[in-house]
Amino acid sequence: MQTKSALIVLAALLIAPTAALCQGSIREQQQQACEDDAYRLCPDEIPDEARVAQCMARQKSKLSPACRAWFSSPRRR
């Protein structure tokens, strides 16, 4: 029983950093795709990320194609 518990804990410890790295990578991809649009369309909202996201969502038709894809895909947010 202890061995099974130890394996579960070990698996969790190995998965957590991987998930964090994936999130970091996704965040970097989103930032790369949308940073120019944020500065162009929503400069008054920076640095508040939530306000920038709301502003950009309101102006979705003006976003670059790469950034618009991030706002169109629910699995990426």
PDB file of N, CA, C and O in Angstrom, chain B, residues numbered from 101:
ATOM      1  N   MET B 101       0.814  -1.183   0.000  1.00  0.00           N
ATOM      2  CA  MET B 101       0.000   0.000   0.000  1.00  0.00           C
ATOM      3  C   MET B 101       0.868   1.261   0.000  1.00  0.00           C
ATOM      4  O   MET B 101       0.568   2.214  -0.720  1.00  0.00           O
ATOM      5  N   GLN B 102       1.930   1.279   0.792  1.00  0.00           N
ATOM      6  CA  GLN B 102       2.808   2.436   0.845  1.00  0.00           C
ATOM      7  C   GLN B 102       3.511   2.644  -0.490  1.00  0.00           C
ATOM      8  O   GLN B 102       3.734   3.781  -0.906  1.00  0.00           O
ATOM      9  N   THR B 103       3.856   1.561  -1.156  1.00  0.00           N
ATOM     10  CA  THR B 103       4.522   1.669  -2.452  1.00  0.00           C
ATOM     11  C   THR B 103       3.602   2.325  -3.466  1.00  0.00           C
ATOM     12  O   THR B 103       4.041   3.165  -4.252  1.00  0.00           O
ATOM     13  N   LYS B 104       2.328   1.949  -3.456  1.00  0.00           N
ATOM     14  CA  LYS B 104       1.365   2.531  -4.382  1.00  0.00           C
ATOM     15  C   LYS B 104       1.206   4.034  -4.115  1.00  0.00           C
ATOM     16  O   LYS B 104       1.161   4.831  -5.052  1.00  0.00           O
ATOM     17  N   SER B 105       1.123   4.410  -2.852  1.00  0.00           N
ATOM     18  CA  SER B 105       1.013   5.828  -2.492  1.00  0.00           C
ATOM     19  C   SER B 105       2.252   6.594  -2.924  1.00  0.00           C
ATOM     20  O   SER B 105       2.156   7.709  -3.437  1.00  0.00           O
ATOM     21  N   ALA B 106       3.420   5.988  -2.716  1.00  0.00           N
ATOM     22  CA  ALA B 106       4.670   6.641  -3.098  1.00  0.00           C
ATOM     23  C   ALA B 106       4.726   6.836  -4.610  1.00  0.00           C
ATOM     24  O   ALA B 106       5.216   7.864  -5.076  1.00  0.00           O
ATOM     25  N   LEU B 107       4.237   5.877  -5.378  1.00  0.00           N
ATOM     26  CA  LEU B 107       4.230   5.998  -6.838  1.00  0.00           C
ATOM     27  C   LEU B 107       3.280   7.102  -7.291  1.00  0.00           C
ATOM     28  O   LEU B 107       3.578   7.826  -8.241  1.00  0.00           O
ATOM     29  N   ILE B 108       2.149   7.234  -6.625  1.00  0.00           N
ATOM     30  CA  ILE B 108       1.204   8.290  -6.973  1.00  0.00           C
ATOM     31  C   ILE B 108       1.815   9.659  -6.706  1.00  0.00           C
ATOM     32  O   ILE B 108       1.702  10.566  -7.531  1.00  0.00           O
ATOM     33  N   VAL B 109       2.458   9.806  -5.563  1.00  0.00           N
ATOM     34  CA  VAL B 109       3.113  11.077  -5.224  1.00  0.00           C
ATOM     35  C   VAL B 109       4.223  11.370  -6.221  1.00  0.00           C
ATOM     36  O   VAL B 109       4.357  12.506  -6.676  1.00  0.00           O
ATOM     37  N   LEU B 110       5.011  10.378  -6.564  1.00  0.00           N
ATOM     38  CA  LEU B 110       6.095  10.565  -7.524  1.00  0.00           C
ATOM     39  C   LEU B 110       5.548  10.987  -8.888  1.00  0.00           C
ATOM     40  O   LEU B 110       6.091  11.887  -9.530  1.00  0.00           O
ATOM     41  N   ALA B 111       4.480  10.339  -9.323  1.00  0.00           N
ATOM     42  CA  ALA B 111       3.876  10.693 -10.606  1.00  0.00           C
ATOM     43  C   ALA B 111       3.383  12.138 -10.591  1.00  0.00           C
ATOM     44  O   ALA B 111       3.572  12.871 -11.562  1.00  0.00           O
ATOM     45  N   ALA B 112       2.754  12.545  -9.493  1.00  0.00           N
ATOM     46  CA  ALA B 112       2.265  13.916  -9.379  1.00  0.00           C
ATOM     47  C   ALA B 112       3.418  14.918  -9.437  1.00  0.00           C
ATOM     48  O   ALA B 112       3.304  15.968 -10.069  1.00  0.00           O
ATOM     49  N   LEU B 113       4.504  14.594  -8.788  1.00  0.00           N
ATOM     50  CA  LEU B 113       5.663  15.491  -8.788  1.00  0.00           C
ATOM     51  C   LEU B 113       6.286  15.606 -10.173  1.00  0.00           C
ATOM     52  O   LEU B 113       6.809  16.660 -10.537  1.00  0.00           O
ATOM     53  N   LEU B 114       6.231  14.535 -10.935  1.00  0.00           N
ATOM     54  CA  LEU B 114       6.795  14.563 -12.281  1.00  0.00           C
ATOM     55  C   LEU B 114       5.878  15.280 -13.262  1.00  0.00           C
ATOM     56  O   LEU B 114       6.353  15.926 -14.195  1.00  0.00           O
ATOM     57  N   ILE B 115       4.578  15.172 -13.060  1.00  0.00           N
ATOM     58  CA  ILE B 115       3.618  15.775 -13.981  1.00  0.00           C
ATOM     59  C   ILE B 115       3.503  17.273 -13.753  1.00  0.00           C
ATOM     60  O   ILE B 115       3.390  18.029 -14.718  1.00  0.00           O
ATOM     61  N   ALA B 116       3.530  17.718 -12.516  1.00  0.00           N
ATOM     62  CA  ALA B 116       3.325  19.133 -12.204  1.00  0.00           C
ATOM     63  C   ALA B 116       4.308  20.052 -12.926  1.00  0.00           C
ATOM     64  O   ALA B 116       3.871  21.027 -13.537  1.00  0.00           O
ATOM     65  N   PRO B 117       5.611  19.787 -12.883  1.00  0.00           N
ATOM     66  CA  PRO B 117       6.524  20.686 -13.605  1.00  0.00           C
ATOM     67  C   PRO B 117       6.294  20.656 -15.112  1.00  0.00           C
ATOM     68  O   PRO B 117       6.445  21.677 -15.783  1.00  0.00           O
ATOM     69  N   THR B 118       5.929  19.494 -15.648  1.00  0.00           N
ATOM     70  CA  THR B 118       5.663  19.387 -17.079  1.00  0.00           C
ATOM     71  C   THR B 118       4.479  20.259 -17.452  1.00  0.00           C
ATOM     72  O   THR B 118       4.519  20.963 -18.461  1.00  0.00           O
ATOM     73  N   ALA B 119       3.427  20.220 -16.651  1.00  0.00           N
ATOM     74  CA  ALA B 119       2.260  21.053 -16.916  1.00  0.00           C
ATOM     75  C   ALA B 119       2.625  22.528 -16.825  1.00  0.00           C
ATOM     76  O   ALA B 119       2.172  23.331 -17.641  1.00  0.00           O
ATOM     77  N   ALA B 120       3.431  22.884 -15.852  1.00  0.00           N
ATOM     78  CA  ALA B 120       3.849  24.280 -15.702  1.00  0.00           C
ATOM     79  C   ALA B 120       4.675  24.725 -16.904  1.00  0.00           C
ATOM     80  O   ALA B 120       4.516  25.847 -17.384  1.00  0.00           O
ATOM     81  N   LEU B 121       5.542  23.869 -17.385  1.00  0.00           N
ATOM     82  CA  LEU B 121       6.350  24.215 -18.554  1.00  0.00           C
ATOM     83  C   LEU B 121       5.473  24.392 -19.784  1.00  0.00           C
ATOM     84  O   LEU B 121       5.705  25.296 -20.587  1.00  0.00           O
ATOM     85  N   CYS B 122       4.475  23.542 -19.936  1.00  0.00           N
ATOM     86  CA  CYS B 122       3.562  23.668 -21.063  1.00  0.00           C
ATOM     87  C   CYS B 122       2.802  24.981 -20.983  1.00  0.00           C
ATOM     88  O   CYS B 122       2.637  25.663 -21.995  1.00  0.00           O
ATOM     89  N   GLN B 123       2.333  25.348 -19.787  1.00  0.00           N
ATOM     90  CA  GLN B 123       1.625  26.607 -19.615  1.00  0.00           C
ATOM     91  C   GLN B 123       2.547  27.774 -19.962  1.00  0.00           C
ATOM     92  O   GLN B 123       2.126  28.720 -20.629  1.00  0.00           O
ATOM     93  N   GLY B 124       3.793  27.715 -19.517  1.00  0.00           N
ATOM     94  CA  GLY B 124       4.734  28.776 -19.842  1.00  0.00           C
ATOM     95  C   GLY B 124       4.936  28.891 -21.331  1.00  0.00           C
ATOM     96  O   GLY B 124       4.993  29.995 -21.872  1.00  0.00           O
ATOM     97  N   SER B 125       5.042  27.786 -21.984  1.00  0.00           N
ATOM     98  CA  SER B 125       5.231  27.771 -23.421  1.00  0.00           C
ATOM     99  C   SER B 125       4.004  28.339 -24.133  1.00  0.00           C
ATOM    100  O   SER B 125       4.133  29.109 -25.084  1.00  0.00           O
ATOM    101  N   ILE B 126       2.821  27.958 -23.670  1.00  0.00           N
ATOM    102  CA  ILE B 126       1.588  28.470 -24.266  1.00  0.00           C
ATOM    103  C   ILE B 126       1.500  29.975 -24.056  1.00  0.00           C
ATOM    104  O   ILE B 126       1.154  30.721 -24.972  1.00  0.00           O
ATOM    105  N   ARG B 127       1.812  30.408 -22.852  1.00  0.00           N
ATOM    106  CA  ARG B 127       1.778  31.846 -22.550  1.00  0.00           C
ATOM    107  C   ARG B 127       2.748  32.603 -23.440  1.00  0.00           C
ATOM    108  O   ARG B 127       2.417  33.677 -23.941  1.00  0.00           O
ATOM    109  N   GLU B 128       3.930  32.064 -23.641  1.00  0.00           N
ATOM    110  CA  GLU B 128       4.919  32.716 -24.505  1.00  0.00           C
ATOM    111  C   GLU B 128       4.415  32.782 -25.943  1.00  0.00           C
ATOM    112  O   GLU B 128       4.610  33.792 -26.620  1.00  0.00           O
ATOM    113  N   GLN B 129       3.779  31.734 -26.408  1.00  0.00           N
ATOM    114  CA  GLN B 129       3.245  31.720 -27.770  1.00  0.00           C
ATOM    115  C   GLN B 129       2.148  32.767 -27.930  1.00  0.00           C
ATOM    116  O   GLN B 129       2.099  33.488 -28.927  1.00  0.00           O
ATOM    117  N   GLN B 130       1.269  32.837 -26.929  1.00  0.00           N
ATOM    118  CA  GLN B 130       0.197  33.818 -26.979  1.00  0.00           C
ATOM    119  C   GLN B 130       0.763  35.239 -26.938  1.00  0.00           C
ATOM    120  O   GLN B 130       0.315  36.114 -27.678  1.00  0.00           O
ATOM    121  N   GLN B 131       1.736  35.457 -26.078  1.00  0.00           N
ATOM    122  CA  GLN B 131       2.334  36.787 -25.980  1.00  0.00           C
ATOM    123  C   GLN B 131       2.991  37.173 -27.302  1.00  0.00           C
ATOM    124  O   GLN B 131       2.857  38.308 -27.759  1.00  0.00           O
ATOM    125  N   GLN B 132       3.690  36.241 -27.903  1.00  0.00           N
ATOM    126  CA  GLN B 132       4.357  36.520 -29.173  1.00  0.00           C
ATOM    127  C   GLN B 132       3.323  36.865 -30.256  1.00  0.00           C
ATOM    128  O   GLN B 132       3.551  37.757 -31.073  1.00  0.00           O
ATOM    129  N   ALA B 133       2.204  36.164 -30.256  1.00  0.00           N
ATOM    130  CA  ALA B 133       1.184  36.396 -31.277  1.00  0.00           C
ATOM    131  C   ALA B 133       0.418  37.696 -31.058  1.00  0.00           C
ATOM    132  O   ALA B 133      -0.020  38.324 -32.022  1.00  0.00           O
ATOM    133  N   CYS B 134       0.252  38.108 -29.801  1.00  0.00           N
ATOM    134  CA  CYS B 134      -0.661  39.213 -29.488  1.00  0.00           C
ATOM    135  C   CYS B 134      -0.019  40.493 -28.955  1.00  0.00           C
ATOM    136  O   CYS B 134      -0.702  41.510 -28.831  1.00  0.00           O
ATOM    137  N   GLU B 135       1.241  40.468 -28.647  1.00  0.00           N
ATOM    138  CA  GLU B 135       1.860  41.635 -28.014  1.00  0.00           C
ATOM    139  C   GLU B 135       1.734  42.897 -28.862  1.00  0.00           C
ATOM    140  O   GLU B 135       1.365  43.950 -28.343  1.00  0.00           O
ATOM    141  N   ASP B 136       2.030  42.810 -30.134  1.00  0.00           N
ATOM    142  CA  ASP B 136       1.936  43.992 -31.001  1.00  0.00           C
ATOM    143  C   ASP B 136       0.503  44.515 -31.065  1.00  0.00           C
ATOM    144  O   ASP B 136       0.278  45.725 -31.045  1.00  0.00           O
ATOM    145  N   ASP B 137      -0.464  43.601 -31.142  1.00  0.00           N
ATOM    146  CA  ASP B 137      -1.872  44.009 -31.175  1.00  0.00           C
ATOM    147  C   ASP B 137      -2.260  44.707 -29.880  1.00  0.00           C
ATOM    148  O   ASP B 137      -2.998  45.692 -29.902  1.00  0.00           O
ATOM    149  N   ALA B 138      -1.770  44.207 -28.757  1.00  0.00           N
ATOM    150  CA  ALA B 138      -2.092  44.820 -27.468  1.00  0.00           C
ATOM    151  C   ALA B 138      -1.582  46.259 -27.428  1.00  0.00           C
ATOM    152  O   ALA B 138      -2.305  47.162 -27.009  1.00  0.00           O
ATOM    153  N   TYR B 139      -0.360  46.472 -27.856  1.00  0.00           N
ATOM    154  CA  TYR B 139       0.200  47.828 -27.857  1.00  0.00           C
ATOM    155  C   TYR B 139      -0.511  48.731 -28.867  1.00  0.00           C
ATOM    156  O   TYR B 139      -0.674  49.928 -28.629  1.00  0.00           O
ATOM    157  N   ARG B 140      -0.926  48.164 -29.970  1.00  0.00           N
ATOM    158  CA  ARG B 140      -1.577  48.952 -31.016  1.00  0.00           C
ATOM    159  C   ARG B 140      -3.030  49.280 -30.668  1.00  0.00           C
ATOM    160  O   ARG B 140      -3.477  50.410 -30.867  1.00  0.00           O
ATOM    161  N   LEU B 141      -3.763  48.295 -30.148  1.00  0.00           N
ATOM    162  CA  LEU B 141      -5.200  48.473 -29.942  1.00  0.00           C
ATOM    163  C   LEU B 141      -5.608  48.856 -28.518  1.00  0.00           C
ATOM    164  O   LEU B 141      -6.642  49.492 -28.317  1.00  0.00           O
ATOM    165  N   CYS B 142      -4.802  48.470 -27.538  1.00  0.00           N
ATOM    166  CA  CYS B 142      -5.217  48.636 -26.136  1.00  0.00           C
ATOM    167  C   CYS B 142      -4.112  49.211 -25.249  1.00  0.00           C
ATOM    168  O   CYS B 142      -3.907  48.716 -24.141  1.00  0.00           O
ATOM    169  N   PRO B 143      -3.397  50.240 -25.702  1.00  0.00           N
ATOM    170  CA  PRO B 143      -2.274  50.730 -24.904  1.00  0.00           C
ATOM    171  C   PRO B 143      -2.684  51.291 -23.542  1.00  0.00           C
ATOM    172  O   PRO B 143      -1.902  51.242 -22.594  1.00  0.00           O
ATOM    173  N   ASP B 144      -3.902  51.822 -23.438  1.00  0.00           N
ATOM    174  CA  ASP B 144      -4.345  52.404 -22.166  1.00  0.00           C
ATOM    175  C   ASP B 144      -4.666  51.344 -21.116  1.00  0.00           C
ATOM    176  O   ASP B 144      -4.769  51.662 -19.931  1.00  0.00           O
ATOM    177  N   GLU B 145      -4.824  50.097 -21.533  1.00  0.00           N
ATOM    178  CA  GLU B 145      -5.172  49.014 -20.608  1.00  0.00           C
ATOM    179  C   GLU B 145      -3.926  48.332 -20.024  1.00  0.00           C
ATOM    180  O   GLU B 145      -4.014  47.646 -19.006  1.00  0.00           O
ATOM    181  N   ILE B 146      -2.788  48.520 -20.658  1.00  0.00           N
ATOM    182  CA  ILE B 146      -1.542  47.893 -20.208  1.00  0.00           C
ATOM    183  C   ILE B 146      -1.101  48.556 -18.913  1.00  0.00           C
ATOM    184  O   ILE B 146      -1.118  49.786 -18.850  1.00  0.00           O
ATOM    185  N   PRO B 147      -0.716  47.840 -17.895  1.00  0.00           N
ATOM    186  CA  PRO B 147      -0.289  46.447 -17.806  1.00  0.00           C
ATOM    187  C   PRO B 147      -1.351  45.480 -17.264  1.00  0.00           C
ATOM    188  O   PRO B 147      -1.028  44.325 -16.989  1.00  0.00           O
ATOM    189  N   ASP B 148      -2.608  45.918 -17.103  1.00  0.00           N
ATOM    190  CA  ASP B 148      -3.656  45.064 -16.544  1.00  0.00           C
ATOM    191  C   ASP B 148      -4.076  44.011 -17.574  1.00  0.00           C
ATOM    192  O   ASP B 148      -4.806  44.313 -18.519  1.00  0.00           O
ATOM    193  N   GLU B 149      -3.608  42.774 -17.382  1.00  0.00           N
ATOM    194  CA  GLU B 149      -3.837  41.718 -18.369  1.00  0.00           C
ATOM    195  C   GLU B 149      -5.314  41.448 -18.607  1.00  0.00           C
ATOM    196  O   GLU B 149      -5.719  41.202 -19.743  1.00  0.00           O
ATOM    197  N   ALA B 150      -6.119  41.488 -17.563  1.00  0.00           N
ATOM    198  CA  ALA B 150      -7.553  41.223 -17.725  1.00  0.00           C
ATOM    199  C   ALA B 150      -8.204  42.306 -18.583  1.00  0.00           C
ATOM    200  O   ALA B 150      -9.023  42.009 -19.453  1.00  0.00           O
ATOM    201  N   ARG B 151      -7.837  43.555 -18.332  1.00  0.00           N
ATOM    202  CA  ARG B 151      -8.394  44.650 -19.135  1.00  0.00           C
ATOM    203  C   ARG B 151      -7.890  44.598 -20.572  1.00  0.00           C
ATOM    204  O   ARG B 151      -8.640  44.903 -21.500  1.00  0.00           O
ATOM    205  N   VAL B 152      -6.646  44.221 -20.765  1.00  0.00           N
ATOM    206  CA  VAL B 152      -6.109  44.075 -22.122  1.00  0.00           C
ATOM    207  C   VAL B 152      -6.881  42.987 -22.862  1.00  0.00           C
ATOM    208  O   VAL B 152      -7.269  43.169 -24.016  1.00  0.00           O
ATOM    209  N   ALA B 153      -7.100  41.862 -22.197  1.00  0.00           N
ATOM    210  CA  ALA B 153      -7.826  40.748 -22.827  1.00  0.00           C
ATOM    211  C   ALA B 153      -9.251  41.166 -23.192  1.00  0.00           C
ATOM    212  O   ALA B 153      -9.739  40.827 -24.271  1.00  0.00           O
ATOM    213  N   GLN B 154      -9.913  41.894 -22.309  1.00  0.00           N
ATOM    214  CA  GLN B 154     -11.273  42.365 -22.604  1.00  0.00           C
ATOM    215  C   GLN B 154     -11.273  43.333 -23.780  1.00  0.00           C
ATOM    216  O   GLN B 154     -12.129  43.256 -24.661  1.00  0.00           O
ATOM    217  N   CYS B 155     -10.322  44.227 -23.783  1.00  0.00           N
ATOM    218  CA  CYS B 155     -10.196  45.202 -24.864  1.00  0.00           C
ATOM    219  C   CYS B 155      -9.961  44.494 -26.200  1.00  0.00           C
ATOM    220  O   CYS B 155     -10.583  44.825 -27.210  1.00  0.00           O
ATOM    221  N   MET B 156      -9.073  43.534 -26.187  1.00  0.00           N
ATOM    222  CA  MET B 156      -8.748  42.823 -27.423  1.00  0.00           C
ATOM    223  C   MET B 156      -9.924  41.974 -27.884  1.00  0.00           C
ATOM    224  O   MET B 156     -10.161  41.853 -29.086  1.00  0.00           O
ATOM    225  N   ALA B 157     -10.656  41.390 -26.958  1.00  0.00           N
ATOM    226  CA  ALA B 157     -11.837  40.598 -27.324  1.00  0.00           C
ATOM    227  C   ALA B 157     -12.885  41.494 -27.989  1.00  0.00           C
ATOM    228  O   ALA B 157     -13.554  41.078 -28.934  1.00  0.00           O
ATOM    229  N   ARG B 158     -13.023  42.725 -27.489  1.00  0.00           N
ATOM    230  CA  ARG B 158     -13.971  43.671 -28.090  1.00  0.00           C
ATOM    231  C   ARG B 158     -13.550  44.056 -29.511  1.00  0.00           C
ATOM    232  O   ARG B 158     -14.393  44.372 -30.350  1.00  0.00           O
ATOM    233  N   GLN B 159     -12.247  44.027 -29.770  1.00  0.00           N
ATOM    234  CA  GLN B 159     -11.718  44.451 -31.065  1.00  0.00           C
ATOM    235  C   GLN B 159     -11.212  43.259 -31.888  1.00  0.00           C
ATOM    236  O   GLN B 159     -10.290  43.390 -32.694  1.00  0.00           O
ATOM    237  N   LYS B 160     -11.820  42.123 -31.673  1.00  0.00           N
ATOM    238  CA  LYS B 160     -11.367  40.878 -32.289  1.00  0.00           C
ATOM    239  C   LYS B 160     -11.194  41.003 -33.812  1.00  0.00           C
ATOM    240  O   LYS B 160     -10.265  40.426 -34.377  1.00  0.00           O
ATOM    241  N   SER B 161     -12.070  41.741 -34.465  1.00  0.00           N
ATOM    242  CA  SER B 161     -11.983  41.869 -35.923  1.00  0.00           C
ATOM    243  C   SER B 161     -10.735  42.624 -36.369  1.00  0.00           C
ATOM    244  O   SER B 161     -10.326  42.510 -37.524  1.00  0.00           O
ATOM    245  N   LYS B 162     -10.123  43.398 -35.465  1.00  0.00           N
ATOM    246  CA  LYS B 162      -8.925  44.173 -35.800  1.00  0.00           C
ATOM    247  C   LYS B 162      -7.629  43.460 -35.438  1.00  0.00           C
ATOM    248  O   LYS B 162      -6.544  43.951 -35.747  1.00  0.00           O
ATOM    249  N   LEU B 163      -7.736  42.295 -34.780  1.00  0.00           N
ATOM    250  CA  LEU B 163      -6.536  41.566 -34.364  1.00  0.00           C
ATOM    251  C   LEU B 163      -5.841  40.936 -35.556  1.00  0.00           C
ATOM    252  O   LEU B 163      -6.474  40.624 -36.565  1.00  0.00           O
ATOM    253  N   SER B 164      -4.554  40.755 -35.434  1.00  0.00           N
ATOM    254  CA  SER B 164      -3.811  40.030 -36.461  1.00  0.00           C
ATOM    255  C   SER B 164      -4.333  38.595 -36.502  1.00  0.00           C
ATOM    256  O   SER B 164      -4.868  38.114 -35.503  1.00  0.00           O
ATOM    257  N   PRO B 165      -4.192  37.904 -37.623  1.00  0.00           N
ATOM    258  CA  PRO B 165      -4.698  36.533 -37.708  1.00  0.00           C
ATOM    259  C   PRO B 165      -4.133  35.603 -36.627  1.00  0.00           C
ATOM    260  O   PRO B 165      -4.858  34.771 -36.081  1.00  0.00           O
ATOM    261  N   ALA B 166      -2.855  35.744 -36.323  1.00  0.00           N
ATOM    262  CA  ALA B 166      -2.251  34.866 -35.314  1.00  0.00           C
ATOM    263  C   ALA B 166      -2.854  35.115 -33.933  1.00  0.00           C
ATOM    264  O   ALA B 166      -3.112  34.170 -33.188  1.00  0.00           O
ATOM    265  N   CYS B 167      -3.075  36.360 -33.598  1.00  0.00           N
ATOM    266  CA  CYS B 167      -3.651  36.688 -32.295  1.00  0.00           C
ATOM    267  C   CYS B 167      -5.134  36.329 -32.266  1.00  0.00           C
ATOM    268  O   CYS B 167      -5.623  35.808 -31.264  1.00  0.00           O
ATOM    269  N   ARG B 168      -5.847  36.600 -33.346  1.00  0.00           N
ATOM    270  CA  ARG B 168      -7.275  36.273 -33.398  1.00  0.00           C
ATOM    271  C   ARG B 168      -7.501  34.792 -33.140  1.00  0.00           C
ATOM    272  O   ARG B 168      -8.512  34.415 -32.547  1.00  0.00           O
ATOM    273  N   ALA B 169      -6.581  33.955 -33.573  1.00  0.00           N
ATOM    274  CA  ALA B 169      -6.709  32.519 -33.338  1.00  0.00           C
ATOM    275  C   ALA B 169      -6.730  32.203 -31.842  1.00  0.00           C
ATOM    276  O   ALA B 169      -7.425  31.280 -31.419  1.00  0.00           O
ATOM    277  N   TRP B 170      -5.982  32.952 -31.042  1.00  0.00           N
ATOM    278  CA  TRP B 170      -5.966  32.739 -29.597  1.00  0.00           C
ATOM    279  C   TRP B 170      -7.292  33.122 -28.967  1.00  0.00           C
ATOM    280  O   TRP B 170      -7.707  32.513 -27.981  1.00  0.00           O
ATOM    281  N   PHE B 171      -7.959  34.117 -29.519  1.00  0.00           N
ATOM    282  CA  PHE B 171      -9.238  34.549 -28.980  1.00  0.00           C
ATOM    283  C   PHE B 171     -10.395  33.724 -29.528  1.00  0.00           C
ATOM    284  O   PHE B 171     -11.512  33.810 -29.017  1.00  0.00           O
ATOM    285  N   SER B 172     -10.144  32.933 -30.550  1.00  0.00           N
ATOM    286  CA  SER B 172     -11.185  32.094 -31.142  1.00  0.00           C
ATOM    287  C   SER B 172     -11.166  30.680 -30.609  1.00  0.00           C
ATOM    288  O   SER B 172     -12.136  29.942 -30.783  1.00  0.00           O
ATOM    289  N   SER B 173     -10.083  30.287 -29.963  1.00  0.00           N
ATOM    290  CA  SER B 173      -9.910  28.908 -29.528  1.00  0.00           C
ATOM    291  C   SER B 173     -10.020  28.807 -28.009  1.00  0.00           C
ATOM    292  O   SER B 173      -9.106  29.233 -27.302  1.00  0.00           O
ATOM    293  N   PRO B 174     -11.133  28.245 -27.483  1.00  0.00           N
ATOM    294  CA  PRO B 174     -11.301  28.167 -26.030  1.00  0.00           C
ATOM    295  C   PRO B 174     -10.289  27.273 -25.350  1.00  0.00           C
ATOM    296  O   PRO B 174      -9.999  27.485 -24.173  1.00  0.00           O
ATOM    297  N   ARG B 175      -9.738  26.287 -26.030  1.00  0.00           N
ATOM    298  CA  ARG B 175      -8.790  25.378 -25.401  1.00  0.00           C
ATOM    299  C   ARG B 175      -7.435  26.032 -25.153  1.00  0.00           C
ATOM    300  O   ARG B 175      -6.642  25.508 -24.371  1.00  0.00           O
ATOM    301  N   ARG B 176      -7.153  27.144 -25.787  1.00  0.00           N
ATOM    302  CA  ARG B 176      -5.858  27.810 -25.636  1.00  0.00           C
ATOM    303  C   ARG B 176      -5.843  28.801 -24.483  1.00  0.00           C
ATOM    304  O   ARG B 176      -4.767  29.214 -24.051  1.00  0.00           O
ATOM    305  N   ARG B 177      -6.992  29.192 -23.979  1.00  0.00           N
ATOM    306  CA  ARG B 177      -7.022  30.189 -22.909  1.00  0.00           C
ATOM    307  C   ARG B 177      -6.809  29.587 -21.605  1.00  0.00           C
ATOM    308  O   ARG B 177      -6.804  30.290 -20.594  1.00  0.00           O
TER     309      ARG B 177
END
